[in-house]
């Protein structure tokens, strides 16, 4: 797809393919980046308030952004990001869940100091296979204008 700053308008929505989260990927991510028992140990997860192993929220956020990149929306135009805002984990992600993501353009802001780019503000949402939203986050992407 490969869009540039000038191609975006508020209300545009992009949707990713799905990715299935495995027990081993949850445990591997948690053991390296978020070593809490309910992310790393099936039995500890059963005894937790979540009643089972769940993915780290940080893992879910990383998967959500990976899914966005898989849409190729910013394939040729991404210049990075000044950050994310308003991150919310709405439901636990469990082994076997298949996630997909939608990205809605909230705002398109041309740069005042660098005319070759602007900020596209997205509302990223991750959804499980049952159509339940599991995560929302607002992302600000620096996007190159069309050459």
C-alpha positions as CSV (number, residue, x, y, z in Angstrom):
1,X,0.0,0.0,0.0
2,X,2.8,2.5,1.0
3,X,1.0,5.7,1.7
4,X,2.5,9.2,2.3
5,X,1.4,12.0,4.6
6,X,-0.8,13.6,2.0
7,X,-2.7,10.4,1.4
8,X,-4.2,10.3,4.9
9,X,-7.4,11.8,6.1
10,X,-9.3,11.6,9.5
11,X,-11.6,8.6,9.5
12,X,-9.4,6.4,7.3
13,X,-9.3,2.8,8.8
14,X,-6.6,0.2,8.1
15,X,-7.0,-3.5,9.2
16,X,-4.3,-6.1,9.6
17,X,-4.3,-9.8,9.0
18,X,-4.4,-12.0,12.2
19,X,-1.7,-13.6,14.3
20,X,-2.2,-16.4,16.7
21,X,-0.5,-16.0,20.1
22,X,1.0,-19.3,21.4
23,X,1.7,-20.4,24.9
24,X,5.4,-20.6,24.1
25,X,5.5,-17.1,22.7
26,X,3.8,-15.7,25.8
27,X,6.3,-17.5,28.1
28,X,9.3,-16.6,26.0
29,X,8.4,-12.8,25.8
30,X,7.7,-12.7,29.5
31,X,10.8,-14.5,30.6
32,X,12.9,-11.9,28.6
33,X,10.9,-8.7,29.2
34,X,8.1,-9.0,31.9
35,X,8.9,-11.9,34.2
36,X,5.7,-12.0,36.3
37,X,4.5,-15.5,37.3
38,X,1.1,-15.2,35.5
39,X,2.9,-14.6,32.2
40,X,5.5,-17.3,32.6
41,X,4.0,-20.2,34.5
42,X,0.8,-22.0,33.6
43,X,0.1,-23.1,37.2
44,X,0.8,-19.7,38.6
45,X,-1.5,-18.3,36.0
46,X,-4.3,-20.6,37.2
47,X,-3.9,-19.3,40.7
48,X,-3.9,-15.7,39.7
49,X,-6.9,-13.4,39.3
50,X,-6.7,-14.2,35.5
51,X,-7.4,-17.9,36.1
52,X,-4.8,-18.8,33.5
53,X,-1.7,-17.8,31.6
54,X,-1.9,-14.4,30.0
55,X,0.3,-12.4,27.7
56,X,2.2,-9.5,29.0
57,X,0.4,-6.2,28.0
58,X,3.8,-5.1,26.7
59,X,3.8,-8.2,24.4
60,X,0.3,-7.3,23.3
61,X,1.4,-3.8,22.5
62,X,4.4,-5.0,20.5
63,X,2.2,-7.5,18.5
64,X,-0.3,-4.7,17.8
65,X,2.3,-2.5,16.3
66,X,3.8,-5.4,14.4
67,X,0.4,-6.1,12.9
68,X,0.1,-2.5,11.9
69,X,3.5,-2.6,10.1
70,X,2.3,-5.8,8.3
71,X,-0.4,-3.6,6.5
72,X,2.5,-1.8,4.7
73,X,0.6,1.5,5.3
74,X,3.8,3.3,6.1
75,X,6.1,1.1,4.1
76,X,8.0,3.9,2.3
77,X,7.1,6.9,4.5
78,X,7.7,6.2,8.1
79,X,10.1,8.5,9.9
80,X,9.5,7.0,13.3
81,X,7.3,8.2,16.2
82,X,7.5,10.7,19.0
83,X,5.5,8.3,21.1
84,X,2.3,6.7,22.1
85,X,-0.5,8.0,24.4
86,X,-3.4,6.6,26.3
87,X,-2.5,2.9,26.3
88,X,-5.2,0.7,27.7
89,X,-5.3,-3.1,28.2
90,X,-9.0,-4.0,28.1
91,X,-9.0,-7.8,28.2
92,X,-6.3,-10.4,28.8
93,X,-4.7,-12.1,25.8
94,X,-4.5,-15.9,26.3
95,X,-2.7,-18.8,24.5
96,X,-4.6,-19.6,21.3
97,X,-6.1,-16.1,20.8
98,X,-5.8,-14.8,17.3
99,X,-5.3,-11.0,17.2
100,X,-5.8,-8.5,14.5
101,X,-5.6,-4.7,14.6
102,X,-7.3,-1.7,13.2
103,X,-5.8,1.7,12.9
104,X,-8.1,4.7,12.6
105,X,-6.7,8.0,11.5
106,X,-7.7,10.6,14.1
107,X,-5.7,13.6,13.0
108,X,-3.3,14.7,10.2
109,X,-1.0,17.5,11.3
110,X,1.5,19.0,8.9
111,X,4.9,20.0,10.4
112,X,5.4,23.7,10.7
113,X,9.2,23.5,10.9
114,X,9.8,20.6,8.4
115,X,7.6,20.8,5.3
116,X,8.7,17.4,4.1
117,X,6.7,15.6,6.8
118,X,3.8,15.6,9.3
119,X,2.3,13.7,12.1
120,X,-0.5,11.2,11.6
121,X,-2.3,10.3,14.8
122,X,-3.8,6.8,14.8
123,X,-6.1,5.0,17.3
124,X,-4.7,1.5,17.3
125,X,-7.1,-1.2,18.5
126,X,-6.2,-4.9,18.9
127,X,-9.1,-7.4,18.7
128,X,-9.3,-11.1,19.5
129,X,-11.0,-13.8,17.5
130,X,-14.3,-13.1,19.3
131,X,-14.4,-9.5,18.2
132,X,-13.5,-8.3,21.7
133,X,-11.2,-5.3,21.8
134,X,-8.2,-6.2,24.0
135,X,-6.0,-3.1,23.6
136,X,-6.3,0.6,22.5
137,X,-3.5,3.1,22.2
138,X,-3.0,6.4,20.4
139,X,0.1,6.5,18.2
140,X,1.7,9.5,16.7
141,X,3.6,8.6,13.5
142,X,6.0,11.0,11.7
143,X,5.2,10.4,8.0
144,X,7.1,11.7,5.0
145,X,5.2,13.7,2.4
146,X,5.1,12.3,-1.1
147,X,8.4,13.1,-3.0
